[in-house]
Amino acid sequence: MVKGVYALVLEGPCREVRIGALGVREFAAGWHIYVGSARGSGGLARVGRHLRLALLKDRPPRWHIDYLLLDPHFAPVAAVTAATDLDCECDLARAIGGAHVPGFGCSDCACPSHLFSRPAYPVPELLDAFVRLGLDAHIATIKNEGRVQ
């Protein structure tokens, strides 16, 4: 399996959502960027797992991001991935920075968050962050039916 790092982009309204042990969190209207590591046994196939969960809603939530993927008000619209053996998830989160949901997706590190929000479509900004870290980014856009193109 190809290992790497990714940023999943979701679109959603201003809404409160219960995120497991984090409790209820408020999400701004607009675009949300979740930064994740794909260095485990499944590698970048983890991105496909996220997209299947958003489409099929066939499993209970396990990770913080699963709560948003299971909420019918949030939709994944793009994924930016890069193959790498480097442990750079936190570096990518710092490179993106900005408005965030405290404690989201970072229970195993010292980052303030791995979920960021933007009022405008963030993919060009994400590409720049990947490039600044020396990563070869690939973009997949996601149609409303959950299909990647």
N, C-alpha and C positions, 0 to 999 in steps of 0.2 A: 504494500500500500504506500502511496505517496503521502508523506507527512508535510505539514505546513502550518500556516496561519490564515485566518479569514476574517472578513467583516461582513456581517449580514445586515442588509438594509431593510427596514420595515416602515410602512406608512400607517399612521393611525391618528385618531382624534384625541382631543384632550379627554382623559379618562383616568379614573382610579382603578387599579387592578391589584388583587391580593397576590403577592409573590411569595408563596410558601412561608418559610420562617422569617423572611424579611418583613412580612406583613403587607398592609395596603400601601401602595406607592402611587403617586400621581405622575402621569405621563403627559407631557405637553403635546399639543396638536402638531403634526408635521412628520418629520422623518426621524427614525431611530436607528442608531448604528450599534450593533453588538459585535464586540471583538472577541474572537475565540481562538483557542489553540486546537490544532488537529495533529498532535504529535503522538497520540495514542495508537492502539493497534489498528483502528479503522482508518487512520489518516484523514485526508480531505473528504472521504466518504461521509464524514460527520455532517458536512453541509447538506448532503442529500437526505440524511436522517432528519435534519431540521425541516427541510422542505416537505418531506412526506408527512411529518407530524402536523404541519400547518394545513396541509391538504386533507389528510384522512382523519385527523383528530382521534386516532385509534389507540393512544396510550396515555396513561396518566403522566403528569409532569414529573420530571426528575431534576432538571436544572432550571435556574432562574429564567432563562430564555424560553423554556417550554411553556411557561405561563402566558407569555405574550403570543407565542405561536398557536396556542390553543384558544385564545380569545378571538371571537369572530370579528372584532373591530380592528384588529391589526393584521396587516398582510405583508408578507415578504415580497419585495420588488426587485432586489438585486443581491448578488453575492460577489464579493471581490476576494479572490484567493491567491495565495502564493505558496509554491512548494519551497520548503526550506528545512534544514536540519537544526537551525538555530532556535533557541527558546526566546522568541521575540514578541510574544503576545502582549506583555506589559509594555514593551517599547512601542508597539503599535498603538496601544491605548493612550499612552502619553503623547504620541505624535498627533493623535486626533484631538484629545482633550476637549475642553469647553463644557457647555451645559451637560449635566449628567444626572443619573439616578444613583444616589449614594448607596454603596454596598452591592450593587447589582453585578452579578457574574464574577465577583472577585473574592470569594470566600477563601481561596487558597493562595492569596498574595496580598501585598500591602497597598495595592492601587486603590484609589477612592471609588472607582467604578470601571466597568467594562461596557457600559451602555450610555451612549451619548445621544443628544437630540439636536436637531437642526430645523430651522423653519423652511429651508430650501433643499432641493435634491442634492445630496452630498457626494455622489459618486466621483465627480471630478476632484473634489477635495481628498477623498480616500485614495485615489490613484496617486496623488501627490505625496501623501503620507507613506504609502508603500515604497514609492521611488526614493524618498529621502532615507529610508531604511535599507536601500539597496536590494529591494525585493522585486521580482518580476511578477507583476500583478496581472491577473486574468479576471475579466468581468463576465458574469452571467446575469442576464435580466430574466425576470420571472413573470410570466403571464398570469392573469387573474385565475386561471384554472390550475395554477401551481406548476405549470410546465416551464422548464428552463429553455432559454433560446440563446 
